[in-house]
Amino acid sequence: MVHPAPEYRRHPPSGSPAASERPCAGRRRNTIYCAGRAAARYALAMAAPPPNPASSTQLTTVHHRRLREVYRSAGWPCQDPLEVELLAAGLIERVRGPLGHETLRVTDAGIALLAQTLQRNRARRDLHEELVERVAREMTRAGRLAWRGLSLRAKLPDRQTADGASEPGPWVVAMPDVFSIRHTTVEAYVEPIVHEIKVRRSDLLGELRKPDKRAAYLQLGGELWYVLREGIAEPDEIPPECGVLIAGEHTLDVARPAPKRAMRLPNGQPHGLPFATWMALARATPLDGWRNDDAQLLLGDPTPDFTPPHPDE
């Protein structure tokens, strides 16, 4: 039996066109494949939404304050990092004038953020003012004259310098939420009391970090009370020289009484209210309601009508 001779495939020489075309064809296929993948990645990148800078920028109170300043001003740029972050967040934009200079303008997103901040601050202010009104009314019912929003000058106690010498304390302007005195004709019996109202924990913590402000309140009144909305702090967090009132929904509960201290001058001599405080009280108007207690009636006497007469009467 004769076996057929095997057939050997002859390869073209290395210099022939067929040998040089095969690797080039493979490279072309790879190039086309890689280009297709790159085009697909580019298409996906273009189709994806761009990153939102506002979501990566943590806006603080400083950002909100600068945004309000830009809104109220002519828009001249400051060119600082805070402005860069507001630009990146899309809250302000650059506007080129006809002469080529650039100014800043608050965008619609910035206006919306300002409106939200305004509503939030208004709600907090309403809660604070409501509690201030409650405390002032309670002082009036107790037979005291109460003022809200006074600006009073107070002299802080003398201080010790690093070398042990004593220097006079500075004068500061204090604005207690409620300031009240007894309705009396004897100066030694006025017993001034200061009430500081706090409805948010952050405000309370910021207040406790200002010892000079607390010292000014202590100089103005024989008692200093912190009125805290229920749940924002514990009485132990308040310094021991202050009293604590907890404001519930309808009640004011004494959590810790305020120590009574005599009114004294910086040199230690006792005194009543300073003359500057009397002048401030004379320029202001106390809360209504104290006039009904001017006259002490006998039992069974009719209650007089304290309503002022009409101008036509």
C-alpha positions in Angstrom: 0.0 0.0 0.0 1.4 3.3 -1.0 0.9 6.2 1.3 0.5 9.6 -0.2 3.3 12.0 0.4 2.5 14.7 3.0 1.8 18.1 1.7 3.9 20.8 3.2 2.5 24.4 3.1 5.1 26.7 1.8 5.5 30.0 3.6 6.4 33.0 1.6 9.8 34.5 2.3 10.1 37.1 4.9 10.5 39.9 2.4 7.4 39.0 0.4 4.2 41.2 0.6 2.1 38.5 2.2 4.3 38.1 5.2 4.4 41.9 5.8 0.6 42.3 5.5 -0.4 40.0 8.3 1.0 41.8 11.3 -0.1 45.1 9.9 -3.6 43.8 9.6 -3.6 42.7 13.3 -2.3 46.1 14.3 -5.1 47.8 12.4 -7.7 45.6 14.0 -6.2 46.5 17.5 -6.2 50.1 16.7 -9.8 50.1 15.5 -10.8 48.2 18.6 -9.0 50.6 21.0 -10.4 53.6 19.2 -13.9 52.1 19.6 -13.4 51.7 23.3 -12.1 55.2 23.7 -15.0 56.6 21.8 -17.4 54.6 24.0 -15.8 55.9 27.2 -15.9 59.5 25.8 -19.6 59.1 25.0 -20.4 57.8 28.5 -18.4 60.7 30.0 -20.3 63.2 28.0 -23.7 61.6 28.7 -23.0 61.6 32.5 -24.2 64.7 34.4 -21.4 67.1 35.4 -20.4 67.1 39.1 -22.2 69.7 41.1 -19.7 71.9 42.9 -22.4 73.1 45.4 -22.7 69.5 46.7 -19.0 69.4 47.5 -18.8 72.8 49.0 -19.7 72.9 52.7 -21.5 76.2 53.2 -21.1 77.9 56.6 -22.3 81.0 58.3 -19.4 82.9 56.8 -20.5 81.9 53.3 -24.1 83.1 54.0 -22.8 86.4 55.4 -20.6 87.1 52.3 -23.5 86.2 50.0 -25.7 88.8 51.8 -22.8 91.4 51.5 -22.6 90.7 47.7 -26.4 91.1 47.4 -26.4 94.4 49.3 -23.3 95.9 47.7 -22.2 97.0 44.2 -20.7 93.6 43.6 -17.0 94.5 43.5 -14.9 91.2 43.8 -12.7 90.4 46.7 -10.8 87.6 44.9 -10.4 85.5 48.0 -11.0 81.8 48.7 -14.4 82.4 50.1 -15.4 84.1 46.8 -14.0 81.2 44.8 -16.1 78.7 46.7 -19.3 80.8 46.2 -18.5 81.0 42.4 -17.9 77.3 42.3 -21.2 76.6 44.1 -23.0 78.7 41.5 -24.4 81.1 44.1 -22.7 84.1 42.5 -21.5 84.8 39.0 -19.1 87.2 37.3 -20.5 89.9 35.1 -18.3 91.9 32.7 -19.3 95.6 32.3 -19.2 97.6 29.1 -15.8 99.0 30.1 -14.3 95.6 30.7 -14.4 95.5 34.5 -15.9 92.6 36.3 -18.5 92.6 39.1 -20.3 89.9 41.0 -24.0 89.2 40.9 -26.0 86.8 43.0 -27.6 84.1 40.9 -31.1 82.7 41.2 -29.7 79.8 43.3 -28.1 82.4 45.6 -31.4 84.3 45.9 -33.2 81.0 46.8 -30.5 80.3 49.5 -30.9 83.8 51.0 -34.7 83.3 51.1 -34.3 80.0 52.9 -31.8 81.4 55.4 -34.2 84.4 56.0 -37.1 82.2 56.8 -35.1 80.0 59.1 -33.7 82.9 61.0 -37.1 84.5 61.2 -38.6 81.3 62.7 -35.8 81.2 65.3 -36.2 84.9 66.1 -39.9 84.4 66.5 -39.4 81.6 69.0 -36.8 83.7 70.9 -39.0 86.8 71.0 -42.0 84.8 72.2 -40.0 83.5 75.2 -38.7 87.1 75.9 -42.3 88.3 75.9 -43.3 85.5 78.3 -40.5 86.3 80.8 -41.2 90.1 80.6 -44.9 89.5 81.3 -44.1 87.3 84.3 -41.9 90.1 85.7 -44.7 92.6 85.2 -47.2 90.3 86.9 -44.8 90.1 89.9 -45.0 93.9 90.3 -41.8 94.8 88.5 -41.0 97.2 85.7 -39.6 95.3 82.8 -37.8 96.4 79.7 -36.7 94.6 76.6 -33.8 95.3 74.2 -32.0 97.9 76.4 -28.4 98.9 75.7 -26.7 99.5 79.0 -23.1 100.5 79.8 -21.4 98.5 82.4 -17.9 98.7 83.9 -16.1 95.4 84.4 -14.1 94.7 87.5 -10.5 95.6 87.7 -8.0 93.0 86.2 -4.6 91.7 87.2 -1.9 92.1 84.6 0.9 89.6 84.0 3.3 91.4 86.4 0.7 91.4 89.2 -0.4 95.0 88.8 -4.0 96.0 88.8 -5.6 97.8 85.8 -9.1 99.3 85.6 -11.7 97.2 83.9 -13.1 98.3 80.6 -16.5 99.7 79.9 -18.7 97.5 77.7 -22.2 97.8 76.3 -24.6 95.0 77.4 -28.0 94.2 75.8 -29.9 92.0 78.2 -33.0 90.3 76.8 -35.1 91.4 79.8 -34.1 93.9 82.5 -36.5 94.6 85.4 -36.6 96.4 88.7 -39.0 96.6 91.5 -41.8 99.2 91.4 -40.7 101.1 94.5 -39.8 104.7 95.6 -36.7 103.6 97.6 -33.5 103.2 95.5 -32.1 100.6 97.8 -35.1 98.3 97.1 -35.0 98.3 93.3 -33.4 94.9 93.1 -32.4 94.9 89.4 -32.6 91.4 87.7 -31.2 90.4 84.3 -32.8 87.6 82.3 -30.9 86.1 79.3 -33.1 84.0 77.0 -31.7 81.1 75.0 -33.8 78.8 72.7 -30.9 77.1 70.8 -28.0 75.2 72.2 -25.5 76.8 69.8 -26.4 80.3 71.1 -26.0 79.1 74.7 -22.6 77.6 74.1 -21.5 80.8 72.3 -22.8 82.9 75.3 -20.9 80.8 77.8 -17.6 81.4 76.0 -17.9 85.2 76.7 -17.1 85.7 80.4 -16.9 89.5 79.9 -20.5 89.6 78.7 -21.6 87.6 81.8 -19.6 89.9 84.1 -21.3 92.9 82.6 -24.7 91.4 83.3 -23.6 90.7 86.9 -22.6 94.3 87.3 -26.0 95.5 86.0 -28.2 93.3 88.2 -28.2 91.8 91.6 -29.4 88.5 90.0 -28.7 86.9 86.6 -30.9 84.3 85.2 -30.6 82.1 82.2 -33.9 81.1 80.7 -33.4 77.9 78.7 -35.9 76.3 76.4 -36.6 72.9 77.6 -34.2 70.3 76.3 -31.3 72.4 75.1 -29.0 72.1 78.2 -28.7 70.9 81.7 -28.6 73.3 84.7 -25.1 72.1 85.6 -23.8 73.6 82.4 -24.6 77.1 83.6 -22.0 78.9 85.8 -22.9 78.7 89.5 -23.2 82.5 89.8 -26.3 82.4 87.6 -29.8 81.1 88.1 -31.6 78.7 85.7 -35.2 78.8 84.5 -36.5 76.0 82.3 -39.1 77.2 79.9 -41.7 74.6 79.2 -44.6 74.9 76.8 -46.7 76.9 79.3 -44.6 77.1 82.5 -41.3 78.6 83.7 -39.8 76.2 86.3 -36.9 77.2 88.6 -34.1 74.6 88.1 -31.6 76.5 90.2 -32.2 79.8 92.1 -29.9 82.8 91.3 -27.6 83.9 94.1 -28.5 87.4 95.3 -25.6 89.8 95.2 -25.4 93.4 96.5 -24.9 96.1 93.9 -21.4 97.5 94.4 -19.1 100.0 92.8 -15.8 98.8 91.3 -14.1 99.9 94.6 -16.4 97.6 96.6 -18.7 100.3 98.0 -22.4 99.4 97.8 -24.6 101.5 95.6 -27.9 101.4 93.7 -28.3 101.6 89.9 -25.6 103.7 88.2 -26.6 107.0 86.8 -26.0 105.8 83.2 -28.5 103.0 83.8 -31.1 105.4 85.1 -30.7 107.6 82.0 -31.1 104.6 79.8 -34.3 103.6 81.6 -35.6 107.1 81.4 -35.2 107.1 77.6 -36.9 103.7 77.2 -40.5 102.6 77.8 -41.3 99.7 80.2 -43.6 96.9 79.2 -47.3 97.8 79.7 -49.3 96.4 82.6 -47.5 97.8 85.6 -49.8 100.8 86.0 -52.7 98.6 87.1 -50.9 98.0 90.4 -50.4 101.7 91.2 -53.4 102.0 93.5 -54.0 99.5 96.3 -57.8 99.2 96.6 -59.9 98.1 99.6 -61.7 94.7 99.4 -64.9 95.1 97.6 -64.0 98.3 95.8 -64.7 98.3 92.0 -61.6 98.1 89.8 -60.9 101.4 88.2 -60.7 101.8 84.5 -57.1 102.8 83.5 -57.9 103.1 79.8 -56.8 106.6 78.6 -59.7 108.8 77.4 -60.5 109.3 73.8 -59.2 112.6 72.4 -62.8 113.6 71.4 -64.1 113.2 75.0 
